[in-house]
């Protein structure tokens, strides 16, 4: 006899106690199944576009700042980039004045529109105190602000101008340098959503980039001013100055050096200074001074130097090592023309010797004379 085998149920009922299996509660009588709603395709495209624009904003700002020749140009380009990335129609920067009494308009960008141009002109003429208008409120609160309906707000002096330009919503956030508020960035549009965490982080990043760019611009501007002052002092100094590298080769000379020694800048650039102006008999002393300079010691002494035409120049020589960090970068040579003083001293010495010789000759004549000689002044007073 063949034994019959029971076949397994192809679709057995799940057991409540079976591990890894879930039981579904029976539907309530009359319940309607709710299907999850999916975002509209246009909304998805808009969200994706907005996300891409926000991600590229920081790159666009970095490029705008890197390519800018000055702060105003870079800021203008940055504000235009914000319009596209943040869906703003108008963007502006307000800066706190040095006295920290008012915020003043710095720069703005807007989409092409006559009403927006009028709103920009209105903003440009204003100054806001602590708590005044949107920038003043950010100053007072030290935090980001979102105004969904400008028309419903009280105490905004630009509300009417904003309404004429079709602007009813605004974002604004502070810019800090260190712990002090330095300025406020604001953006206006017809509609603006409440900032989420990603947008708030983007605002903070944008604020940091703008402040960093301003700091770099200020540092470059101050360096340029200092360089101009140095160049003016260098070229107009009453001392003859030669800037040398660490091998004592001429890098630059000023106008007084050219007057004193007769060399034009292009004639001595890159040449060793000692070969140009130190006469052979003074080379040992000059070499000794060079050794002192190379170990970082300042030297000062009087010497004779030679001009381009071979004529001597009596000078006071001062050599000052120039160090950058721990390394010596070069030498500053100063030369004070002593030729006139030296010539005057020689003239006085010659005059004194001539007078002494005259007195000696006069006495010798008087003593050798065979008869008496009496010298008187115009008043008859006996002199000798």
Secondary structure, DSSP 8 states (H G I E B T S, - for coil): ---------TT----TTSTT--------TT----------HHHHHHHHHHHHHHHHHHHHHHHHHHH-SSHHHHHHHHHHHHHHHHT-SEEEEEEE-TTSS-EEEEEEEE-S-HHHHHHHHHHHT-EE-TT-HHHHHHHHHTS-EEES-GGG-SS-TTHHHHHHTT--EEEEEEEEETTEEEEEEEEEES------HHHHHHHHHHHHHHHHHHHHHHHHHHHHHHHHHHHHHHHH-SSEEEEEETT-BEEEE-HHHHHHH---HHHHTTSBHHHHHB-GGGHHHHHHHHHHHHTT--EEEEEEEE-TTS-EEEEEEEEEEEEETTEEEEEEEEEEE-HHHHHHHHHHHHHHHHHHHHHHHHHHHHHH-SS----B-TT--B--
